[in-house]
Structure formats: structure tokens, C-alpha cells
Amino acid sequence: MRAQVCIIGGGPSGLLLSQLLHLKGIDTVVLERRTREYVLSRIRAGVLEQGFVSLMREAGVASRLDAEGFVHDGAVISYHDDELRIDFASLAGASVTVYGQTEVTRDLYDAREAANGRIVFNAENVRINDADTDRPYVTFTLDGLEQRVDADFIAGCDGFHGVSRNTIPAGVRQEFEKVYPFGWLGILSQTPPVHHELIYASSDRGFALCSMRNAELSRYYIQCPLTSPVESWTDEAFWDELRRRIPAEHAEVLATGPSIEKSIAPLRSFVSEPMRWGRLFLCGDAAHIVPPTGAKGLNTAASDVHYLYHALLEYYQNGSSHGIDTYSEKALARVWKAERFSWAMTNLLHHFPDQTPFDLRMQRTEFTFLCENEAARRALAQNYVGLPY
């Protein structure tokens, strides 16, 4: 099998890159180790930056997003019962769109299949070979038989546990990591959202987030110990704890119901440098992870796609290698800004087990500073809606 670009990973970043390149006449093949049904069963965040929405439109896959997505011009940050609305429209001149990652992935799969794009599911034992030469290739097993893809370039969009990052020699890679001492217990429920915008809540009992997927499907989170098994949390216990952490006016009108999905996600910050080795490029979680507090995970993957897409376009259309030579530098510059924002939001809103009275007072003062200082609110809004590419 031959392709100009072999993309490892059939999640949203790999599919978006494939679709964008297809529209410019650049041939790709996507290797996914799971089935389409499995990929679409994963529950993920759905707050899309303005840049991500623009990429979806450029890829010709935004019709359902534009029709069904919820445009949010602001979000609420609370400290106990005190609330502050961050007005994205007035402070940053932009908005975000709430549209589930599952729906993004579904739209991309539909577009690739409509274009007869090559997607190989159940690709096992994927190996990247000769990435540091001008003749890289990928081998994998399908139905017990070894297959091979020869390509000009390889895009590693296969997540934190994929093969791509570890293909880069350990002596070349430098990794940065911070593991947080708590996780997020999240549930999905067939209930109307408690508020029309997201609520980021901080309290003495810990953090909580009120989000949504649509007008009748809500997504809620509470900070919890990593030692707390998800089975120990009944729906009733979750709702009771959520009420204690969000402002009283919202707790009083919170609609509850059986959980459709319930899970605990650990929080970590992670960056692997460089994001290019020879003709192998890393995108998304293969190179970096952010805490979900700032809604940057999927959006940072999209910015990687933007830089790599334009770099490959420049190579094939103009014969210039400038874009691919500077890909890692450009992508990492934006990645670290997203890491900073997510780190700052996490520290502002969560209760840490080793916090002193001084630390708690500083959190309260930081919230007060946001309330009183327009420049601080503007900086938060600009980061939340997405820094320019």
C-alpha cells in the first residue's frame, strides 16, 4: 500500500488531518487499531475553540456543528456562592461552541467514507520504520496478515499510549510531566443543563463543573480522590456532592436523574519534545496532555493539525520544506501556552490536599482579582476562546 501521508490513529485529529489533505488532493491512509463503533463510544469533552470550528468549516464537515452546536459567549466562575461571568464576546471578541467530540468524530468519519477515504480498522501491531530517512514505512497486522504502507510522511495521531511517540529515540525526546493528586468523577445524564453556560465552581469541598452536550443531555464533574473507586459513587451521592459545591441558586434548580455514563479521569500535564523526528510528526495526545480544566485537549490537537496541514501543503504545492522544518517549534509554542492556561485554571479552582491557610486565601484573592480587574478577565477570555494560530 502506498500513500503520501500515513496517519496513525482514527480519532478526531487524524481524521481532520486526512480530510483537509484530501480536499487539496493529497493522498492519505488512516490506521486505527479499534473499530469505528469503539471510537465513537468514547465520551470526551466538547468545548470547541473558534479555531477548531474554522478548521471544521474549512474541511467541509461543519454543517451539523453549525446547526446543532451551542454557541457560548461566556462562562461562569464561582467561589462558594459568589459568581463571576467571563464575557467572551466583549472581552475577546469571540465565542466557543459546545458540540461533543463524539459528534465531531462521527461527522469526520462520514465525510471520509463519503469521499472513499482509506481507513483501516483493527490495525494491530503497528510499527513505524525508517522515520529518520526519506523512505519511511509503517507495518501492521490485519486479520493475522502483515501489511505495509510506504509513505512520504507519517503523522502520529494515536494518543498517549500509541506507538508514535515512543518511536522517537529516548535520547532525542525530553518529557515534562505533572501528575495532579486528584481526578474528576464525571457523569452523563439525560437531564436539562442547570445553566445555559458552563459553571466552573470552587468550594471548600473541591471543584465542580456543570457542562452540557445539548438541551437535554448534561455532563457534570466533581473533583475526587484517585483512590475513590467509581463503583463507590452512587448517583444519589454524586448529585448530593454536586449540590454542595455549586452556588445555592443553581443547586436549588438542579435537575437530576440516572447516569448514562460514569467514570473517573486522572488529571495530568504532559509534553514531549520535539514533535518531529525525521518524517514522523506527532499530533495531539501523542505529544501532550492538559488537565481538562481549561478545555484545551481536543483544541490543542486541532492547532497541531493546523500547523501540520499547512506544512504538508507547502511541501506538496511549493516544494518548500520550511513548514515541516518549523512544525515542532510552532506547535510547541502554542502547546505550552495551553499548558500554562490549564495549569493556572486547575490551581485556581481545585482543592489540593496539602494546601495551607495561606494557599486558600491566595485562591480567594485570585478570584477577587478576576472580579475587579478587567485585564485579568480579558486574558482569561482570550485564552479560553483560543489563542490565534
C-alpha positions as CSV (number, residue, x, y, z in Angstrom):
1,M,0.0,0.0,0.0
2,R,1.2,3.5,-0.8
3,A,0.1,6.9,0.4
4,Q,1.7,10.3,0.5
5,V,0.8,10.6,4.2
6,C,0.2,7.7,6.5
7,I,-1.9,8.8,9.6
8,I,-1.8,6.6,12.6
9,G,-4.9,7.0,14.7
10,G,-8.5,7.3,13.7
11,G,-9.6,9.8,16.3
12,P,-10.7,13.4,15.5
13,S,-7.2,14.8,14.9
14,G,-6.2,12.0,12.5
15,L,-9.5,12.2,10.6
16,L,-9.4,16.0,10.4
17,L,-5.9,16.0,9.0
18,S,-6.9,13.3,6.5
19,Q,-10.0,15.3,5.4
20,L,-8.1,18.6,5.0
21,L,-5.3,17.0,3.0
22,H,-7.9,15.1,0.8
23,L,-9.5,18.4,-0.2
24,K,-6.1,19.5,-1.5
25,G,-5.5,16.3,-3.5
26,I,-3.0,14.8,-1.0
27,D,-3.5,11.1,-0.6
28,T,-3.7,9.6,2.9
29,V,-4.4,6.3,4.7
30,V,-5.6,6.2,8.3
31,L,-4.7,3.2,10.5
32,E,-6.9,2.7,13.5
33,R,-6.4,-0.2,16.0
34,R,-10.1,-0.2,17.1
35,T,-13.4,-0.3,15.3
36,R,-15.4,2.8,14.3
37,E,-18.0,1.8,16.8
38,Y,-15.5,1.7,19.6
39,V,-14.0,5.1,18.7
40,L,-17.5,6.6,18.7
41,S,-18.3,5.1,22.1
42,R,-15.7,7.2,23.9
43,I,-17.2,10.1,25.9
44,R,-15.0,13.2,25.6
45,A,-15.2,16.9,26.1
46,G,-17.0,19.1,23.7
47,V,-16.0,22.8,24.1
48,L,-14.6,23.9,20.7
49,E,-12.4,27.0,20.2
50,Q,-13.1,29.3,17.4
51,G,-10.0,28.0,15.6
52,F,-11.3,24.4,15.7
53,V,-14.7,25.4,14.4
54,S,-12.9,27.3,11.5
55,L,-10.9,24.1,10.7
56,M,-14.1,22.0,10.6
57,R,-15.6,24.5,8.2
58,E,-12.5,24.5,6.0
59,A,-12.7,20.7,6.0
60,G,-16.3,20.9,4.8
61,V,-17.7,19.0,7.8
62,A,-19.3,21.7,9.8
63,S,-22.9,21.7,8.7
64,R,-24.2,19.7,11.6
65,L,-21.9,21.5,14.0
66,D,-23.3,24.9,12.8
67,A,-26.9,23.6,13.0
68,E,-26.7,21.8,16.4
69,G,-23.8,23.3,18.3
70,F,-24.4,25.7,21.2
71,V,-22.5,29.0,20.8
72,H,-21.4,30.3,24.2
73,D,-20.5,33.9,24.6
74,G,-19.4,33.4,28.2
75,A,-18.9,31.1,31.2
76,V,-19.4,31.4,34.9
77,I,-16.6,31.0,37.5
78,S,-17.8,30.8,41.1
79,Y,-16.2,30.7,44.5
80,H,-18.7,29.4,47.1
81,D,-21.9,31.4,46.3
82,D,-20.0,34.3,44.6
83,E,-20.2,34.3,40.8
84,L,-18.3,36.0,38.0
85,R,-19.3,35.8,34.4
86,I,-16.5,35.9,31.9
87,D,-18.0,37.6,28.9
88,F,-16.1,36.1,25.9
89,A,-17.9,38.3,23.3
90,S,-17.0,41.7,24.9
91,L,-13.6,40.7,26.3
92,A,-12.2,38.6,23.4
93,G,-14.5,39.3,20.5
94,A,-15.1,35.6,20.0
95,S,-17.1,32.6,21.4
96,V,-16.8,28.9,21.9
97,T,-19.1,26.2,20.6
98,V,-20.4,23.3,22.7
99,Y,-20.5,20.2,20.4
100,G,-19.5,16.8,21.6
101,Q,-16.2,15.2,20.5
102,T,-18.2,12.1,19.6
103,E,-20.2,14.1,17.1
104,V,-17.1,15.7,15.7
105,T,-15.6,12.3,15.1
106,R,-18.9,11.0,13.6
107,D,-19.0,13.9,11.1
108,L,-15.4,13.3,10.1
109,Y,-15.9,9.6,9.6
110,D,-19.0,10.3,7.5
111,A,-17.0,12.7,5.3
112,R,-14.0,10.4,4.9
113,E,-16.3,7.5,3.9
114,A,-18.3,9.6,1.5
115,A,-15.0,10.5,-0.2
116,N,-13.9,6.8,-0.2
117,G,-11.1,7.7,2.1
118,R,-8.9,4.8,3.1
119,I,-9.4,4.0,6.8
120,V,-8.1,0.6,8.0
121,F,-9.8,-0.5,11.2
122,N,-8.4,-3.2,13.6
123,A,-4.9,-2.5,12.5
124,E,-2.8,-4.2,15.2
125,N,1.0,-4.3,16.0
126,V,1.6,-1.0,14.2
127,R,5.3,-0.3,13.8
128,I,6.9,2.8,12.3
129,N,10.1,2.1,10.4
130,D,12.9,4.3,9.0
131,A,11.2,7.5,10.0
132,D,14.6,9.2,10.1
133,T,15.1,8.5,6.4
134,D,13.4,9.8,3.2
135,R,11.7,6.4,2.8
136,P,9.6,5.8,5.9
137,Y,7.1,3.0,6.1
138,V,4.6,1.5,8.5
139,T,3.9,-2.2,9.1
140,F,0.8,-3.6,10.8
141,T,-1.2,-6.7,11.2
142,L,-4.7,-7.1,9.8
143,D,-6.7,-10.3,10.2
144,G,-3.4,-12.1,11.1
145,L,-1.6,-10.9,8.0
146,E,1.3,-8.4,8.0
147,Q,0.6,-5.3,5.8
148,R,2.9,-2.4,4.8
149,V,2.3,1.2,4.0
150,D,5.0,3.2,2.2
151,A,4.6,7.0,2.6
152,D,6.4,10.3,2.3
153,F,5.4,11.3,5.8
154,I,3.9,9.7,8.9
155,A,1.5,11.6,11.2
156,G,1.3,10.1,14.7
157,C,-2.2,10.9,15.9
158,D,-2.5,7.8,18.1
159,G,-2.8,9.2,21.6
160,F,-0.7,9.0,24.7
161,H,-0.5,5.2,24.7
162,G,0.2,4.9,20.9
163,V,3.3,3.8,19.2
164,S,4.3,7.1,17.6
165,R,5.9,9.0,20.5
166,N,7.9,6.0,21.6
167,T,9.3,5.6,18.1
168,I,11.3,8.7,18.7
169,P,14.5,7.5,20.4
170,A,14.6,8.2,24.2
171,G,17.9,10.1,23.7
172,V,16.1,12.5,21.4
173,R,13.0,13.0,23.5
174,Q,12.6,15.3,26.5
175,E,9.4,14.8,28.5
176,F,7.8,17.1,31.1
177,E,5.1,15.9,33.4
178,K,3.0,17.0,36.3
179,V,0.5,14.5,37.9
180,Y,-2.2,16.0,40.0
181,P,-3.3,14.3,43.3
182,F,-6.9,14.0,42.3
183,G,-9.3,13.1,39.5
184,W,-12.6,14.2,38.0
185,L,-15.6,12.0,38.6
186,G,-17.9,12.7,35.6
187,I,-21.4,11.6,34.8
188,L,-23.6,12.0,31.7
189,S,-27.3,12.3,32.4
190,Q,-30.5,12.7,30.3
191,T,-31.4,16.0,32.1
192,P,-31.6,19.6,31.1
193,P,-28.4,21.6,32.0
194,V,-28.6,23.6,35.2
195,H,-27.4,26.7,33.4
196,H,-27.2,27.8,29.8
197,E,-23.4,28.4,30.1
198,L,-20.7,26.4,31.8
199,I,-20.2,26.8,35.5
200,Y,-16.7,26.3,36.9
201,A,-17.2,26.1,40.7
202,S,-14.7,26.2,43.5
203,S,-15.6,25.4,47.1
204,D,-14.0,24.1,50.3
205,R,-15.2,20.7,49.3
206,G,-13.4,20.8,46.0
207,F,-14.0,21.7,42.3
208,A,-17.2,21.1,40.3
209,L,-18.1,21.7,36.6
210,C,-21.5,22.0,35.1
211,S,-21.5,21.4,31.4
212,M,-23.7,20.0,28.7
213,R,-23.9,18.1,25.4
214,N,-27.3,19.5,24.3
215,A,-30.5,20.9,25.7
216,E,-31.5,17.6,27.3
217,L,-28.1,16.0,27.9
218,S,-25.9,17.2,30.7
219,R,-22.3,16.5,31.7
220,Y,-21.2,17.1,35.3
221,Y,-17.9,16.7,37.1
222,I,-16.7,16.8,40.7
223,Q,-13.1,16.6,41.9
224,C,-12.5,13.4,43.8
225,P,-9.6,11.4,45.2
226,L,-7.9,9.0,42.8
227,T,-8.3,6.3,45.5
228,S,-12.1,6.6,45.3
229,P,-13.4,3.8,43.0
230,V,-16.2,4.8,40.7
231,E,-18.3,2.0,42.0
232,S,-18.4,3.6,45.4
233,W,-20.3,6.6,44.0
234,T,-24.0,6.1,43.7
235,D,-25.9,8.6,41.5
236,E,-27.5,10.0,44.7
237,A,-24.2,10.5,46.3
238,F,-22.9,12.3,43.2
239,W,-25.9,14.7,43.0
240,D,-25.7,15.5,46.7
241,E,-22.0,16.4,46.4
242,L,-22.5,18.4,43.3
243,R,-25.2,20.5,45.0
244,R,-22.8,21.3,47.9
245,R,-20.1,22.6,45.5
246,I,-22.1,24.9,43.2
247,P,-23.8,28.2,44.1
248,A,-27.0,27.8,46.0
249,E,-29.2,29.4,43.4
250,H,-28.1,26.7,40.8
251,A,-28.2,23.8,43.3
252,E,-31.9,24.6,44.1
253,V,-32.9,24.1,40.4
254,L,-30.6,21.2,39.5
255,A,-32.4,18.5,37.6
256,T,-31.2,15.0,38.5
257,G,-31.7,11.6,37.0
258,P,-30.0,8.3,36.4
259,S,-26.4,8.4,35.0
260,I,-25.9,7.2,31.4
261,E,-22.1,7.0,31.9
262,K,-19.9,7.5,34.9
263,S,-16.1,7.5,35.1
264,I,-13.1,8.9,36.9
265,A,-10.4,10.6,34.9
266,P,-7.0,11.4,36.4
267,L,-5.5,14.9,35.8
268,R,-2.0,15.4,34.4
269,S,0.0,17.8,32.4
270,F,2.5,16.3,29.9
271,V,4.6,17.5,27.0
272,S,7.1,15.5,24.9
273,E,9.6,17.4,22.8
274,P,10.3,17.5,19.9
275,M,7.1,16.8,18.0
276,R,9.0,15.9,14.8
277,W,11.7,13.3,14.2
278,G,12.7,12.9,10.6
279,R,9.5,12.3,8.6
280,L,7.4,11.4,11.7
281,F,5.2,14.2,13.2
282,L,3.3,13.9,16.5
283,C,-0.2,15.4,16.9
284,G,-2.4,15.8,19.9
285,D,-2.2,13.4,22.9
286,A,0.7,11.6,21.3
287,A,2.8,14.6,22.2
288,H,0.9,16.4,25.0
289,I,-1.9,16.2,27.6
290,V,-3.5,19.0,29.5
291,P,-5.8,18.9,32.5
292,P,-9.4,19.3,31.3
293,T,-10.0,22.4,33.4
294,G,-9.3,24.8,30.5
295,A,-11.0,22.7,27.8
296,K,-7.8,22.6,25.8
297,G,-7.2,18.9,25.0
298,L,-9.0,18.5,21.7
299,N,-8.4,22.1,20.8
300,T,-4.6,21.8,21.2
301,A,-4.7,18.7,18.9
302,A,-6.6,20.8,16.4
303,S,-3.9,23.5,16.4
304,D,-1.3,20.8,15.8
305,V,-3.4,19.7,12.8
306,H,-3.5,23.2,11.5
307,Y,0.3,23.6,11.6
308,L,1.0,20.2,10.1
309,Y,-1.7,20.5,7.4
310,H,-0.2,23.8,6.2
311,A,3.3,22.5,6.4
312,L,2.5,19.5,4.2
313,L,0.5,21.7,1.8
314,E,3.5,24.0,1.5
315,Y,5.7,21.0,0.8
316,Y,3.5,19.4,-1.9
317,Q,2.3,22.6,-3.6
318,N,5.5,24.7,-3.5
319,G,8.3,22.2,-2.8
320,S,9.3,24.1,0.3
321,S,10.3,22.2,3.5
322,H,10.1,25.3,5.7
323,G,6.8,24.4,7.2
324,I,7.8,20.8,8.1
325,D,11.1,22.1,9.4
326,T,9.4,24.5,11.8
327,Y,6.4,22.4,12.7
328,S,7.6,21.3,16.1
329,E,8.7,24.8,17.1
330,K,5.4,26.3,16.1
331,A,3.2,23.6,17.6
332,L,5.1,23.5,20.9
333,A,5.0,27.3,21.3
334,R,1.2,27.1,21.3
335,V,1.1,23.9,23.3
336,W,3.0,25.4,26.2
337,K,0.6,28.4,26.3
338,A,-2.3,26.0,26.6
339,E,-0.5,24.1,29.3
340,R,0.0,27.3,31.2
341,F,-3.6,28.2,31.0
342,S,-4.8,24.7,32.0
343,W,-2.3,24.7,34.9
344,A,-3.5,28.1,36.1
345,M,-7.2,27.2,35.9
346,T,-6.5,23.9,37.7
347,N,-4.6,25.7,40.5
348,L,-7.3,28.4,40.8
349,L,-10.3,26.1,41.2
350,H,-9.2,22.9,42.9
351,H,-8.7,22.0,46.5
352,F,-5.2,20.4,47.0
353,P,-4.6,18.0,49.8
354,D,-1.5,19.9,51.1
355,Q,-3.0,23.4,50.9
356,T,-2.2,25.7,53.8
357,P,-4.5,28.5,55.0
358,F,-2.2,30.9,53.1
359,D,-2.8,28.9,49.9
360,L,-6.5,29.0,50.4
361,R,-6.5,32.7,51.0
362,M,-4.5,33.2,47.8
363,Q,-7.1,31.3,45.8
364,R,-9.8,33.5,47.2
365,T,-7.7,36.6,46.4
366,E,-7.1,35.4,42.8
367,F,-10.8,35.1,42.3
368,T,-11.4,38.6,43.8
369,F,-8.7,40.0,41.5
370,L,-10.5,38.5,38.5
371,C,-13.7,40.1,39.6
372,E,-12.1,43.5,40.0
373,N,-9.6,43.6,37.1
374,E,-10.8,43.7,33.5
375,A,-7.3,43.0,32.1
376,A,-7.2,39.7,34.1
377,R,-10.7,38.7,32.8
378,R,-9.7,39.7,29.3
379,A,-6.6,37.5,29.4
380,L,-8.7,34.6,30.7
381,A,-11.3,35.1,28.0
382,Q,-8.7,35.3,25.2
383,N,-7.1,32.0,26.3
384,Y,-10.4,30.3,26.8
385,V,-11.8,31.1,23.3
386,G,-8.4,30.1,21.8
387,L,-5.2,32.0,21.1
388,P,-4.6,32.6,17.3
389,Y,-2.7,30.0,15.3
